[in-house]
Amino acid sequence: MPASSWPVLKRYDSNHLYSISLPVGGIGTGVIGVGGRGELRDWEIMNKPSKGYNTVENDKNKAPFFSIHVKEQGKDAITKGLMGPLHESEYLQYEVSNVILPGIPRFEKASFETAYPFGQVSLSDKELPVKVKLKTFNPLIPGDANSSGIPIAILSYEVENLNNTPIDVSICGNMCNFVGQDGSKYNIDWKGIPIPQGAKNNQNEYRESQYIRGIYMYSNDVKKDDAAWGTIALTTNAKDGVTYRTSSIKDNWLNEAILDFWDDFSTDGVLTEKEQVVDDMPMASLAVKQTIAPRSKQTYTFFVTWNFPNRLGWVEWEKPDHNKTIYGNYYSTLYTNAWDVAEKTIPQLPKLEEKTLKFVNSILESSIPDVAKESALFNLSVLRSQTTFRLTDGHFMGWEGTMDNTGSCYGSCTHVWNYEQATPFLFGELAMTMRDVELNCATNEIGGMAFRAKLPLNKAALEMNKQNPTRNAAADGQMGCVMKAYREWQLSGDDHFLKKNWPMIKKVLSFAWVEKGWDPNQDGVMESLQHNTMDVGFYGPNPEIGFWYLGALKAASKMASYMKDKEFEKKCNNLYIQGSKWIDNNLFNGEYYIQKITDPTDYTRFIKMDGTESIPPSQLGDCCYVDQLVGQYMASICGLGYLADKENITSSLKSIMKYNYKADFSSHFTNKRSYVAGNEAGLLIATWPNERLKQPFPYFGEVWTGLEYAAASLMIHEGMVDDAEKCIRSVRARFDGAKRNPFDEPECGYHYVRSMSSWAFIISYADFLFSAVDKSMRITSRPGTYFWSNGYAWGTCKVTDRQAELSVLHGNLNLSSFTIKDKGTVNLKNFNITEGESKSIIIN
């Protein structure tokens, strides 16, 4: 433990480590950031984002770290921190440096390898007769949200003896008990230095049990309703050579606590326990000492576990008197404290690691470009970040992203979560809870859905304005939720889900037809004000909302057919046919789809575009919009077919590449945020090949990875593979480890949800389509091996001409028909595959 060999998808050399922070933690649990040089840099385990927080902000020498003590026969011992060298930007300047542990000697060389969620830091130094590899991960198993939601960071140090003689090596983890201190509670001293508040009379206790031994950290005085109240454990599964300290000496201005620890550990690699715990945040240390045979390796494994049960709501958005409302964490219902997490998890880790390896290896073995695998896998880290959480009843919730110390844009925002495909295709159970919130909690009696769900869930729809129905509803978010309900029904085959939610699905779609609604004249075209993901309202028919609407109509007609709701099916079909024809005839300009802007005071009249009448601000007009086909992107994933003319769709995609792709942003001006700079490349949100609107929508000059990925996925579906890969490579080149973190694609905040649209590449390259309703599966005819998943089961499919070898690596699969695209379909009888089995299918 861990396995001797881990897969590697991406390698980062010494020049591309500075920005790497691998989030290590479970879904909805918070994470610890493991840096590309081995440093522990972002401690975000206490129910809130805390970028850069290292437990004691006013003393960089108190940050958690691991160190190594090496003793060769006949030579002086050497002690160093298990971290790579400082970056040139981190060289110290007086007392203002933000460098973590500036006085700890480090290894001379470092590199980083990864295939998310696995990360490996390689360290070497000419002074030392050893090489060290830090191997870190947290279990990630699609279809098993509980096993993927464990509050644990596994840190294994594999030490290789380069000598022909034995050497004594001790590895030590060192961290303060910072329960109660989450990076936000500070006072300022006379020098302007923040003094941590909240951690009081914290206690460290050494424990041993059947599988582990280590330090259990808790607090006697932190308030039990504080979001930062909880427990932490630093443990190891080593049986021999374990020593520990539950405290250092009393710390003061002279930093004697870290000095006392360093002197103790540096002497012989063995720790000496103190008589009593001192300080409010006492420093604990846990070491394992072993003798490593010549030219051999020894692995030292440590675990950091935590349990902070007091999840608050959308804190900064709620009234002050609501800030103490505790909604809790689902994971805390499974574990009583941090020690319990370790005891329950560590015996299961070999199996959990094996299952995680199967998942990652099956992705890496897929016959798709490495850069597509990278974008799909690495953005799964969003699910593990503080962007997401689970309420105690299991409901999966999420911000749009996170800022340094707060969530960004609350409420599981429908129009942002519309794009991502990772949750439904990997964790169907979690996706189902999101649909439950949207349909049964956030929607009012006339079908208006709050695109941001309030907490508690029984007040989720409070923001809906009955006098002005569309004011607090998002047209794209609401129509997308109809399509997502269809997707979840198809992937799960859960008839109860559809029957239970069908009345609300109908209301949500029918809301478009209410008086002063989006399509009040019910002609299949949205004419009136449509609030959307650009944080503005579009006046008049436009492709972004238009295609979402067409997709919702088509999905609803299919659900209505299954429910034998013939009247509603007919209505949806008729509106779809009218709307699709109208969009092609009126919005397609010969190259791409545009907006027809209407007068906001008269929803039936189009503004003349000759300048004789004023144009509302923040519109699209005749721009080439990267997101014009987003509804078609979702329709292709859901198997709903073309929503408009195929040739027009292909032409629009080509226009997006022609007008929106920039190979160099050195001369690009944007009046808002800059996510691309210099000679980097990417897809602009909007361009005006003719004349730009005087006051276009605010974000037109930005670049968002989630939109780039959605467009690229649709390009793959339409055979524009070279263009798609050009876009994907451009995105991932920006997140190179030096300039930006490869595990964090921001938009309005870090770990932005929309970036998980990258999972669509796994689907689109494979031409994968699955229905548990009619028990059918489709796969591409391109020879190769492809990963498939439906949110409950997953495996691989190897395609050779008219034959497929279908394997199930998790769950079970029951099929009545199987299609190799463009080759044909075969009907199957009693075709069941259980976990670990493979079966061949031949298309005659």
N, C-alpha and C positions, 0 to 999 in steps of 0.2 A: 504494500500500500504506500504510494500509488503504483499503478502498473508501470513496468519498466520502460515501456515504449508508448509514447503519446503521439498522435498525428500532428503534423505541422502543415498549415496552409499558407502562412505568411511569416517571413523573417524580417526583422528590423535590426539593422546594424547600429553601431555606436553613435552614428550621426542622426538617428531617427528614434530616439528613446525619450526625449525630454517631455513630450506631451502625453505619453501613454499612461493611462490609468484604467486597468482592467477591473470592472465591477465584479466583485466576488461576493455573492449572497444569493438568496432565493427569491422567488416571485413573491412580492409583497412583504419582504422582510427587511429591506434596507441592505446596504452593501458596504464592504471595505474596498477601497481602491488600491490595487497593487500596481505600482509603477513599473515602467519598462526597465528600470535599473534595480528593481527589488525593493524599493522603498514603499512603505505603507502610508498612502498620502491622503485619501479621502475617507474619513470615518463617518458614514452616513447611516448609522444603525438605530438612531433614536427618533424615528417617526418624522423626520424632516430632512430636507437637503442640507448639506453642510460641506460645500465644495472647499477643499483645501484644509478642512478641519483635521487637526491631529491631536486632539484631546486637551492640550494645554497651550493656548495661543500665545500667552505671554512668556513662554519659556520653550524655545525650540528644542532644547536638550531633553525635554520630557516627552517628546513624541514617541509612540511605540516603534520598536525596531527589533531586529534580530541580529545577533553577532556570533562570531566564530572564534574559538580559541584553539590554536594548533601548536602541538609540542612534538618536535622531532628529537630523537635521541641525540644527546650531545650538543644541542643548540638551544638558544633562548626561545621561549614561547612568543608567539605573535597573536595579537587579538585585533580583529577588525569588524566593522559593521558589515552585514551582508547586503551591501548596496554597491552599485556602480559609481563611477566618479562624478563629481559635480559637473554640471553644464557650465559653459563659459559665462553664461548670464547670471550664474549663481555665486560667482566669486564675491567674497564678503566686502562690504563697504560700511565700516564703522558698526553701529548698532541697529541699522535699519533693514538688515537683510531678512528676507522671508524664507531663507533656506532652512530646511528641516535638519536637525542634528548637525550643525556646521562643524562641530569639533570632533566628530567620530571619524576615525580613519576608514577609508573605503577601499574597495577593490579597484585595481587599475583598469580593468576592461569589463565591458558588459555588452550583452546582446539579448534580444527578445524574440521568442518564437511563439506562435499561437495558432490554434484552430478553436475558436470560441466554443465552449466556455473554458477551454484549457489554455493556460499561460505558462511559459517556461522562460526563466531568466537565467542566463549563463554568466557566471562570474569567474574571472581568473586574475592572477596577480603574480608577477615574477618573484616576489618575496615569499610566496607561499608554495608549499609542495602539494597543493590540492587544487582541484577545480570544483566549483560548486554549481549546482543547477537547482534553482527554486522552481518547484512544480506546484501550481495552485489551480484550484477549480472549485465549483459547487455543482452538485448533480443537476443535470438538465435532461429530462426525459419526456418527450412529447406524449400526451395522453395521460400523464400522471402528474397532476398539478401539485399534489402533496409532496411527492418526492422531489419536485422541482422548486419547492417553496420552503426549504429548510434554512433557518438562520445560522449558517455555518460558513466559515472560510477555512479551507484545508490548505495548509502550508507545509510542503515537504521539501526538505533540503537534502539533495543527493550529493554526497561528498565523495570525490574520487581521489584516492591516494596515488600520486604520480611517482612515488619513491619505490625503491626496492627493499625498503625496511618499513616496519610498522610505525604508525604515528598515532598519537592520542589527539582526538578531535572532540571538542565540546561545542554544541550549538545552544544558544540561549535566546529566549524570547523575553522582552522587557517592556512592560506597559504600566501606566498609572491606572488606577481605578477611577474612571471619570463618570461613573453613574451620576446622573443629575446635571451633567454639563454637556450640552449638545452643540456647542459652538455659537450660541446666540445670547447667552446670559452673561453679560459682562458689566463691571464698573470700570472706571478709568482711574489710575493712580496719578500721582503728582507729576510724573514724567510723560503722561499720555499713553501709558502702556495698559492694555486691557487686563483686568483681573477677573478670573473666572468666578462666576457666582452659581450657586445651585448645588454644588457637590459639597456635602457636609457630613462629617463623621462616617466616611465610607470605610468599609471593612474588607479585608482580604483574608481568605481562609484556605489553607491547604487541605485537599481532600484526596482520597483514593477510593476507587471502586473496582469492580471486576475488570473493566476494559480500559479505564483511564486513571490518570492521576494528574493533579495540577491545582491551579488557583481559582477559587470561586470568589467573585467580586459582587458586593451588594452594598446597600446603604441603609443606615438606621434612621437617618434624619431627612432625607429627600422626601418631599410630600408624595404620598401614595397615589395621588391623582395627577401628578406631573407627567407630561409626555416623555420626560427623560428619566422617569423612575423605572427601574428594572434591574436586570442582572447580566453579568458577563462572566465567561469562563475562558481561561487560557489553559489548555490541557495537552497531554501527549499520550500516545498509546505505548510508549516505551516501557519495558518492564524493569530494566536495569539502568544504572548510571544516572538516575534522576535526582537532581538537587533543586532547591528552591529558596526563595526569600519572599515573604509576604509583605515586606516593607524595606525601605532604606532608612537612612537616618533623617532627622528633622531637616526639612529643606529651608534654605533661606537665600539671600542675595548672592551668596558665594556658590550656588548650585551644588551644594555638598551632596545632595541625594544621588545625582548621576555620577559624581566623582566616587562616592562610596561604593556604588554598584560596580563601576569600572575597575576600581582597585581590587575588589573582591573577585570578580570573574577573571580578570587578567592574570591573577596570581597562578591559578592552577586549573581554571575551567570548571571549578566546583563552587557552588554557592553556599554561603553560610547564613542560616536563618537568624533573623533579629528576634530579640526578646519580646518586642511589642510592636504593634502597628502604629505608625505615626503619620501625621498630616491628614487633611480632609480627603486628599486624593492620593493615597499611599501607592508607592511604586512597587509592583510585583515583578518577580523574575522567575523563570522556569528553565532549567538547563538539562541537557542530556549529554553525557560523556561516554564515548566508546573508543575502542582501539580498532583502527582500520588496518587490515592486512595489506601487505605490499601489492601494488597494482590492482587494488580492489575498490569496491564502492560500498558505502554505508548510507542508508536513508534515515533521516531524522524527521519525524512527522509531528506537527503541532496543529492544534485546532483552536480557532477562536469562535465561540458560540455566544449567542445573546438572546435575550427575551425582554422586550419593552412593550408591554401590553396596551398602553394608553394612547392609542391613535386618536387624535382630535379630528375635527372636520376640516372643511376648506377654511382654515383658521383665519387668514387675513381678510377673507371675504365676509366673514360673519360678524355680527354685532359683538362688541366687547363682552356683554353678559353671556354670550354663547360660547366664549372661547374655552370654557372648561367642560364643554360637552364631550364626553368620551365615547367614541364609537368602537374602539377596540381593533385588534388585529386577529384575523383568522388563525394565523400560525400560533398565536398565544393560547388558543383553545386546544392545541395539540400538545403543548409542552408547558410544564409548570414553571420552569425557570431555565437559565442557561446551562446549568449542570445536567438537567433532564434532557435538554437537546443533545448534549454530547453523549450521554449514556444510551439514548435510544438510537442515535444516528451512527455512531462509530462502528458498532458491530455490523451494520448494514452497508457500510461504505464500499466494500469490494463489489457487491452486486450493483450498487448504484453507479459506481464508476464504470463497471462493465457495460451497463445499459447506456450510459452517456456516451461511452466510446463507440458503441454500435451506431448510435444516432449520428455522431459526428463523422465517423468513417463512412457511413452510407452516403452522406452528403459529399464527402471528398471523393468518393469513388464514382460519383455521377458524371455523366458525359456532357458537362456544361463548363463554360470557362471559369477559371479559378477566381476571376474578379467578381463574377456573379455569385459564386459560393461565398466569397468574402463579404459582399454587401448583404447577402441574406443572413448568414450566420452572425456576423458581428453586431448587426442591429438588433438581434434578439436580446442584447444586453439591456435594451429599454425595459423589457419585462421585469428585469431584476433591479432596476434603479428605483429611486424614490419617486419617479413619475407615477408608479402604480402602487396599489395596496388592495387588500381584501378586508372587507368588513367581517365581523365575527360570524355572521350568518353565511359567509362564503362569497357574497357579491364582489365581483371584481370591478374596481373603480380606477380612475386615472385622471391625472392632470394632462395638459397638453405636453408639458415638459417641466423642467425645474430651473429655478434661478440658483444663485449661490446659497441662499438660506431660506427660500420659500418655494412653494409650488408655483407654476406658471399657468394661469388660465384654468380655472377649476371646472369640475362638473362632468367629466367624461365626455367632453365636447363632441357632439355627434358629427359635425362636419370635418373635424380633424381625424377622429377615429374611423371615419369612413374609408380612409385610404389603406390602412394597415391590413395585412392578410395573415400575419403570424399567429395571432391569438386564435382565430377560428380553425385554421388548418393544423395547429399544433396542440391547442388546449381548448377543444370544443366545449368542455364543461364551463370554462371561464367566459367564453363568448356568449353562451346561453344566458349567463347571469347578467351580462350587459344588455342583452335584448329584453330581459325581464325588467330592468330598470327603465329602459326607454319606453317600453309599451305600457307597463303596468304601474309605473311610479311617476314618470316625468310627463305623461300625456293627460290632458284634461278631458272633460266629458264631450267636447266637440271635436276632439282629435288634434288639438294644438299641442305640439311636443316642445317642451323647454329643451333647447339644445345644450343647456348646462343644467345638470341635475343637482338640486340642492340636497343637503342632508339635514335632518334624517330623511330617509327615503319616502316616508309618508308625506313629506312636504316638498318632494322633488319638483313638482309642477307649479310651485307657488308663483314663479315669475311670469306665468302666462297671463296676458292681458286680454280679458274677454271682450272689451270694447274695441280694441284694435288687434284682431286675432293674430296677424302675422308679425306684430312688433317684436315678440320674444321668441319667434320660431325661425329656424334657418331652413330655407327651401332645400338646399343641397343636403344638409344633415338629415332632414325628415324623410326625403325621398330615398336617401341612401339607407336609412333604417328599414324601409320596406324591402329593399334588395338584400340587406343583411339578414333579415328574418327569413327570406327565401333561401339564402345560402346556408344558414344554420339548419334549417329544416332538411334540406337536401343532404348535407354532410352527415347529419345525425340519423335521419330516417325516423325521427321522433314525431309520430302522428299526434300524440298528446300535446306536444308543443304547439303544433299548428292549430289544432282544434281549440285549445285554450286561448290562444292569442289572435285567432282569426277576426273576431269582432273588433279588436283594437287595431289590427293591421288595416282593416277596412276604414276605420275612422281616421287613422293617420294619413292614408292616401286621400280619402274624401275631403280632408281639410283643405286640400288645394282648391276645392270647388265652392267653399263658403263665400258669402257676400264679402266683397273687397278682398278676397283671397288671391292666390297666385294665378289660378285659371278659373275665374268666376263664370265666364261664358262657356266653359267646358268644351273647348275645341282641341284639347291636346297640346296647347301651347301656353306657357306661363308668360303673361304680359305685364302683370303688376309688380310692385316692389318685391324683390327677392333678396332677403338677407342671406349672406353666404360666407364662405371661409376666408374671403378677402377682407372681412370685417366691415363691409359696406353693403348697401343695397343696390342691386342692379335693376334699373327701370327698363322693362321691355324684354322681348325674346332674346335669348343668348344661348350659345351652345353648352356652356358649363352646366347650368341648371336645366336646360332643355334635355340634355342626354340623361341626367339623373332622373328626370321626370319620366322620360320614355322607358328607362330601365325599370322604374318602379311600376309603371303601368303593365309592362310585360311580365314582370315577376308576379304581380298581383293577379293577373289573368290566369296564370298557371296554378297559383294557389287556389283561386276561386274554382277552377275546373276540378281540382282534386276534392274540394269541399262541396262540389255539386251546387255551387252558388251561380247558376247560369246567368241570371240577370246581371250580376256584378262582373262576371267574366266577359259578357258581351260588351258591357259599357267600357271596361278597361281596354278590350281589344279595339273597339271603334276609336276611342281616343288615341290609342297608340298609333293606329294606322293614319289617322288624320294628322297627328302631331309629327310623325316621322316624315310624311310627305311634305308638310309645310316647312319644316326645318331645311330639308334639301332644296326646296324651291325658293325659299326666301332668305335663308341665312348663309348658304354656301355661295361664295363670291367667285368661284372658279378655281380657287386655290385652297381656301380654308373657310371655316365657319366664323361668322362675325355676329355682333350684337346689333339689333335694331333698337335704338334708344327711343323711349316714349316719354311724353310729357307727364311728369308725376302728378299733375292736376287733372289729367284726362287719360285714363288707362286704355282708351280705345283708339287714340290718335297717335300716329307716328310723327315725330319731329322731322321737319325738313332738314336735310343735312347741308343746306346752302348758306347756313349762318343767319337766316332770317329769324330764327327762334332760338332761344337759349338752350343749352344742353346742361342737364344736371351734372354736378361734379361726380367724380369717382366712378366712371363708367369704363366699359371696354371699347365701345365703338367698333371700328373695323380693324382692330389689332389682331395680330396673330398671337393667340393665347395658348401657352403651353398646356393649360388645363382644359382646353375646349372639348376633349374627348374623354374626360375622366369617367363619365357615366358608361361609356363604351368599354373602358378598361375594366370596370366592375362587371359589366354584362358578359364580357369574354371569360372572366374567371368563373362566373356563375353558370356559364353554358346557355346564356339567353340569346346568343346569336347576334346578328347585326341590328343595331337600332336605327340605322339610316343606310344610305347607299354605300356599298363597299368601296367603290372607286373614289367617292368623295372622302371617305374616312382615310384611305391610303394617301390621297392627295394632301389632306390636312396634316398627316404625320410627316410627309416629305416637306411641307411648308414649315413645320415646326423646326425641323433640322436646318432648313435653308435660312430662315429668318431669326430664329431664337438661339441657335447654337453659336457660341463664341469660343474660339480657340485661345484667345488672349484677352484678359480683362484689364490690361495696363492702362487703357484709355477710356475705360467705362466709368460713367458718372451715375451714381445713385443718390437720391435725396434721402433715402431711408437707411436700412441696415446693410452691411456688406458681409456676405458670407463667402465671397470669392474675391480674390485680389491678384494683382500683378499678372504674371503669365499663366495663371490657372485658367482652366476651361470649364464650361458648363452651359446649361440651358436657361436663358432668361425667361422670366415669367411672361413678359409681354413685349412685343415690338410692333411698331406701326410702319409697315413698308411704305406707306404714302405719307400721311401727315398725322403726327401724334396729337391726341386730344390735349387741350390747354391744361386741363386739370384731370388727369386720369386717376384710376383707383390707386391707393397709396403705395402698394408693394410692387408696382409694375417693373421696377428696375432691379429687383432682388432675384436671388437664385435659391430655391428650396429643394433639398435632396428628395423629399417625398414626392414632389411633382415630377422631378426628373425621372425617378424610378417608375412612377405610374406610366409616364409617356413611353419610357424604354420598354416596359413590359408589354404594352400594347403593340409596339413596333415588332417585338419578337412574335407575337401572335399573328401579325400581318406579314411576316417574312422579311422584315427589314432588320435582320440580325446584325449586320455590320454597323448600322447606325445606332442600334441599341447598345451594342458593346462599346462603341465610341463614347456614348453618354455615361455608361457605367464606369468605364476606366477614368473618365474625367472626374467623376465624383470621388472615387476612391483615391485618386492621386492627390486630392486635396487633404485627405485624412491619412497623412503619411507617417505619423508618429513624431515628427519633428515640429511641424506647424500646428497640427491638430491631433486630438485623440482619436485613434481608429475605432474606438468603441463608444463614440458619442458624436452623433450628427445633430447639431443644434438648429433650431429655428427660433421660435419664441421660447428660448430656454434650452438647457442641456437635455440630452436623451429624449429627443422630441419624437412623439408617437408616430408622426407621419412617415418617419424614416423607415418604419417597418413595412412600408409598401414594397420594400426590397424583397420580401419573401415571395412576392409574385413571380420572381424570376425562376424559382424552383418549379412553379406551376406552369409558367408559359413556355419554358424550354421543353418541358415534358408534354406539352399539350394535354395536361392532366385534367380530367373531368370525372367527377365521382358523384353518384347519387345513391344514397342508402334507401331512398324511397322506392326506386325501381331496381335497386341492386345492380347498378351498372358502373363500369369503369371504362375510361378511354385513355389511351396513351399514344404518343407520337410514333410515327413509322421510321423516324431517323434511328439507325442502328446505334445502340449504346445502352448504358445502364442509367436508370433514372430513379430518384427518390420520390416516393409518394406518401402522402399523409392526408387523413380526413379529420383530424382533431381527436380521434379515438384509437385509431390503429395506424401503423406506418410500416414501411418496408422499402423494398427495391423492386424494380421491374427491368429485366434485361431483354432488349428487343433485337431480334435478328430477322430481317425480312418480314415474313408473315408469322413469326413465332415469338412468344413472350414467355419468359421465366419469371413468375410472380412469387415474391418472397414476403413473408410477414415477420417482422422483427419485434413487433409489439402489438398486442391486442388480437383480434380475430377479424376475418374477412369472409363475407358471404355474398356471392355474386350470382346473378342470373344471366348476365351478358357481359361480354368483353369486346372492346373495339380497339383495333390498331388503326389510327387515323389514315384515311386514304387507301387502306387495304381491305377493310371489311369488318363485320361483326359476327361473333359466334355466340349462339345461345348455349347456356350452361345448365346442367342439372346437378343438384346436390353438390355444388361447388363451394366448399368451405375450406378455408386455410386457417389453421390455428398458429399461435405464436411459435416461431422456430421452424415452420414448415415452408416448403416451396412446391409450386406446381407449374407445369408447362401448359401453355394454351397455343393452339395452332389455328390460324385463320385459313380455311379452305379456299 
